[in-house]
Amino acid sequence: MTRSHIPGILAMAAVVVASNILVQFLFGQWLTWGAFTYPAAFLVTDVMNRVYGAAAARKVVAAGFVAGVICSLIGTRIMLQGDGFTYPAVTLRIALGSGLAFLTAQMLDVAVFSALREGKWWRAPLASTLIGSSVDTAIFFTLAFSAALSWLEPANDVSWAAEVLPLLGIGPETPLWVSLAVADWLVKLSLAVIALVPFRIIVRKLTAKTT
């Protein structure tokens, strides 16, 4: 690790910590505020990959993973109360889903970006973020809430997530967690396009400093 990598590492850690906090607060019926901050992790990874290379990007991902693990450990110690029950802010399934989703999706992002880095400037960040975001959403929500994986944490009752409702309130009937996943995925896809603007600006500024 070099001194030039420190801002990226700090930025990634800040995104992960902020997202772990904001995921506790609802935004509408299907989202939390964390859905709007977490996609910035892909922006940080892609900027580091473009300016400093894949090895630097992986170091930043590793730092974000460590920050996430620490947040999860702290979350398991925080007890919340609601509907007459006391429960941890972070359950085992959420911790597993979050950690595995982050590490898999971010490393996939690095690999896809590296494979496309010689193409047009927007192709690598857009494709890597779209693919990484999709994998992230699929892994997290399946591990955290799918009834088929209840054996991961039998004591954790996630039956509420299996309630069958119209998809996003307007589509075919699906388990609630599927609507939550789709809403999260749509936000990530939208922000992947929007993030191309700051990506271009940040990369130009950092590239100018290193030349």
C-alpha positions, 0 to 999 in steps of 0.5 A: 500500500502506498500513500496515494491509496489511503484516500481510497481506503478511507473513502471505502471505509466511510461508505461501508460504515455509513451504509451499515448505519443508514440501512437501519432507517427506512426510505419509503416502503421498499428501501432504506437510506443505505441503498443510496450510499452503498453503491458509492462503493463501486465508484470508489473501486472503479476510480482506484482501478482506473487510476492505480490499477487492479491491485490497488482496487483489491486493497481498497475492497479488502479494507471495505470488507474489514470495515464491514466485518467490524460493523457487523460485529458491533451490530450483533452487540446492539439490541433493539426492541420492537413489537414486544421482542428484543433482537440484535441489530445485525443477525447472523444471516444479514452479516453473512449475506452482507460480507459475502455479497460485498466481497464477491461483488467488489472482486467481480467488479475489479475483474470485469473493469480490468477486462474492459479497461482498454475500451471506451472510458465509460464501458468498464465502470458501467459494465463492472458496476451493473454486473457487480451490483446485480450479483451483490443484490442477489447474494445479499437478499437471498442469504439474508431472507430466503426461506430456503436458507432458514437453516443458516440461522434457525432461531432467526424468524424471517417469516415476515420477509416471506409474506406474499405481496404484489411485486413493488405493490403493482406486479405479480405476487412474490415474497416481500424480500423479492420486492425489497431486492428488486427495489434495491437493484433498481436504485443501484442500476440508476446510480451506476449510470449517474456515477459515470459523471463523478467517475469521469471528473475524479479520474481526470483530477487524480490522473492530472496529479499523477502525471 
